[in-house]
């Protein structure tokens, strides 16, 4: 039973540490790698407090594994915080303007033409679809989107606007987390190996109940 409590404590410690890492990155605008060491310490402490007298080499090993999970989560949260700052610096907004709403009408027309087998000549061959401005679409598609929008009654326009805003906000929010996950393998640097080593070592020692006098 103590082992189960230890596992719960270790996971709690790992997630708290990962959350602190992400919060520090968000508040400072920098990724503070040495916080990973603290993630390991919190994980090992959680295991120690839960396992108590059952602490041994096995609980230390489990704490180290869970600490690795915590460090990865912390790195992920830090990535998302960095991406969030980048969004802010580049002026990306979670709000959709009139042109952005019209782009969703244009997307419908694009889908209709693609389903009909029509070839669409994009203004930028390397950036087709998913834009939010008139410049991102062929002129004829944008003109058709404007005409379609103008033909709708105001009640339908309002409903469509709410739908488009919900869709955009969902994508805007999810995009940061998806990019953070994709960037995760590339965000680890050489210095991170040191912090990871210290994190796992601290988690193991604390999780196993090893004190300095035992060394």
ABEGO torsion letter per residue (X at the ends): XAAAAAAAAAAAAAAAAAAAAAAAAAAAGBBBAAAAAAAAAAAAAAAAAAAEAABBAAAAAAAAAAAAAAAAAAAAAAAAAAAAAAAAAAGBBABBBAAAAAAAAAAAAAAAAAAAGBBBBBABAABBEGBABAAABBAAAAAAAAAAAAABBAAAAAAAAAAAAAAAAAAAAAAAAAAAAAAAAAABBAAAAAAAAAAAAAAAAAAAGBBAAAX
